Amino acid sequence: MTQDVMFSRRRLLYGGAAVAGLATAPALAKGPMLGTPAPYFYRFKLGSAEATIVSDGPLPLGDPHKNYLGLTPEETDKQLTDNFLPTNDTVLEQNILILNTGDRMVLFDTGLGGLKLFGPTTGKLMTTLKQAGIDPKDIDAVVMSHAHIDHCGGCMADDGTRNFPNAQYYITQADYDFWTDEKKVGPDLKVFWETAMKNLAPNRDRIVFIKDGQEFLPGITAMSAPGHTVGHTIFMISSGGKQLCYIGDLTHHPVLLMQKPLTEFAYDTDPKQSAQSRVKALTMLSEKRIPILAYHFAWPGVGHVAKQGEGFRYYPEPMNMVL
C-alpha cells in the first residue's frame, strides 16, 4: 500500500468522525424568539401624493351568525369555510389612511381611542402613527366617514386633550346631529352617544360639515352612501391622474357582505338602505375599475372589487414595498 493511499484513508476516517461529531453536537446558530411584530404601517404613492396606512388594531366582532343577517347558518359557514376563514369569529381591521398631498396632511377616521369594548387589541393609532414617522401635530384635517365609535373614537385623548391639535374635522351634519343626540341614539347604543360626545362635541367649533358631491378638500370628494348611519359617506381621492376610493363601512367583510351584498349587518341604522348603497357603490367601482381602501378588510385593505354572480369579489392588491 502506497503512502498516498494510507494518507487518503486516514483523511477519510478523520472526516467521517468529524461528521458524526457534528451530528450529535448542539446547534450553534439558534437565536431567541423575538416576540415583537412588524411595524404596523404601509406607504405607497398615489399620483403625486404619498399615502400611508396605519392601524388602530384588530377588532374582534364575534359570532358572524349574529352580525350578518339574512343568511342561514349553513350559508354563513360555507362562505367563510370556502374562503379559509373561521366560522366562530369575524375579526375586522381598522385601516386608517393618512394622505400627504404636499400641502396638507389628511387623516381618514380615528379608531376606537381608549375604548376597550372589543378587547385589548384596539387603540393603537397613536402608536402606529409614531411607527410611520407621522407627528399627530402635523395632521391638518381629520375626515370621518361617520360617527360610530370605531371611526370617531380617537379624536380626543382620555385626558381630554386633542390627539390632533392643529386639525379641522370633516363629517356630515346628519351624522353629527344624530350621534350627539341621546334620544335619537337610544339606550341600547348609549356608548355610541357617549363616544360621540367625548370626541365630536369638544371639536364642534372646528368641524366643517360636508355634503354629497362636494370636493371639500383639493382632490377629495364626498359621496353619500347612507344606511350604515344616516350620513355615512365614502370618499373619492384623486391625485396626479390616479384615484382611490376610501369606502369606510360600505362593507365590513370581504366575503359575507360581498357574495350576497343584500345581506344585512347588525350595526346598520337602516340595513336595507345600507345594502342598496353597497350595491350601487360597488357596481360603480367595479365597472370603473377604481381601487378601494376598505376600513375593515384585512390590513392594509387596498384592492379592487369585481362583479361575480349575484354579488362581488374582492381582490387584494399586492403590497409594493418600493416607493
FIVEX-809098 format. One record per residue (C-alpha): x negated, y negated, z negated; residue in one letter. Coordinates in steps of 0.5 Angstrom, whole numbers, plus 500, padded with zeros to 3 digits. Layout:
N
XYZa ...
This chain:
323
500500500m 497493502t 496488497q 501483501d 507489501v 505489493m 506482492f 512481496s 515487492r 513483485r 517477488r 523481490l 523484483l 522477479y 527473484g 532479482g 531478475a 532470475a 539471479v 541476473a 539471468g 543465472l 549469472a 549470464t 547463463a 552458461p 554452466a 550446465l 554441469a 560442465k 563435463g 568433458p 576432461m 576424461l 584423460g 585417463t 589415469p 587412475a 588404475p 596403477y 596398483f 595399490y 593393495r 594392502f 595387508k 602384510l 601380516g 597374514s 599375506a 596380501e 601385498a 599388491t 604393488i 603395481v 608399476s 612398470d 611405469g 615411470p 623411468l 626418466p 633417467l 635424465g 640429468d 641428475p 648431475h 651426470k 648420474n 649421481y 656422482l 661426488g 656432489l 658438486t 652441481p 650446486e 649441492e 645437487t 641442485d 640444493k 638437495q 633437489l 630444490t 630443498d 625437496n 621441491f 624436485l 626438478p 633439477t 633437470n 631430470d 630425475t 624420474v 624414477l 618409478e 618401477q 614399483n 613391482i 611387488l 606381488i 606377495l 600373495n 601368501t 595364500g 600358498d 603362492r 604368488m 611371488v 613377484l 619381485f 622384479d 619385472t 621391469g 623393462l 619389458g 618391451g 625395451l 624403450k 631405452l 628410456f 622412452g 615410451p 612410459t 615404461t 613396459g 606397463k 607391467l 602386464m 597392463t 598394471t 597386473l 591386469k 588392472q 590389479a 586383477g 592378477i 593373472d 600372470p 599365469k 598365477d 605367478i 608361482d 615365483a 619371480v 624373485v 629378482m 634383486s 639383480h 639382472a 639389470h 635391464i 629394468d 629388473h 629382469c 626385462g 619383463g 620375464c 619374456m 614377451a 617380445d 614374441d 619369445g 613366450t 614367457r 610372461n 609368467f 609361464p 608357471n 613360475a 620359477q 625364477y 630366483y 636370482i 644370485t 648365480q 653371481a 649376477d 646371472y 653369470d 656376470f 650379465w 649373461t 657373459d 658378453e 665379455k 664381462k 658386461v 663389455g 661393449p 658400453d 653396456l 651391450k 644392451v 644389458f 647383456w 642382450e 636383455t 639378460a 640373454m 633374452k 630374459n 634369463l 637364458a 631361456p 629360463n 635357465r 632350467d 627354471r 632358475i 634357482v 640360485f 639364492i 644365497k 645370502d 641369509g 637363505q 630363506e 629360499f 621361500l 617361506p 618368509g 622371504i 630371506t 635374501a 640379504m 646380500s 647388498a 653388492p 656393489g 650396484h 651389481t 656383483v 650379486g 645385488h 640382493t 635385498i 629381501f 626381508m 619379507i 616376514s 608374515s 604374521g 609378525g 610383520k 616385516q 617389510l 624389506c 624390499y 630394497i 631393490g 636398488d 639399494l 638407493t 635409487h 633416489h 630418496p 634424496v 640424492l 643417495l 640418502m 642425505q 649423503k 649416502p 656415500l 654419493t 656414487e 651412482f 653412475a 650405473y 653401479d 658396477t 662398484d 660404486p 664404492k 662397494q 654399493s 655406497a 658401503q 652396502s 647402502r 649405509v 650398512k 643396510a 639403511l 643403518t 640396520m 633398517l 632405521s 635402527e 630396527k 624401524r 623396519i 618399513p 621398506i 619398499l 624401494a 623399487y 625406484h 622411489f 615415488a 609410487w 608406491p 614406494g 613404501v 615408507g 621408513h 628410513v 631414519a 638417521k 638424519q 645428520g 650424516e 645420512g 638418512f 631421510r 625417507y 618418510y 613415505p 607411508e 600414508p 596409503m 591405506n 585404502m 581399506v 584392507l 
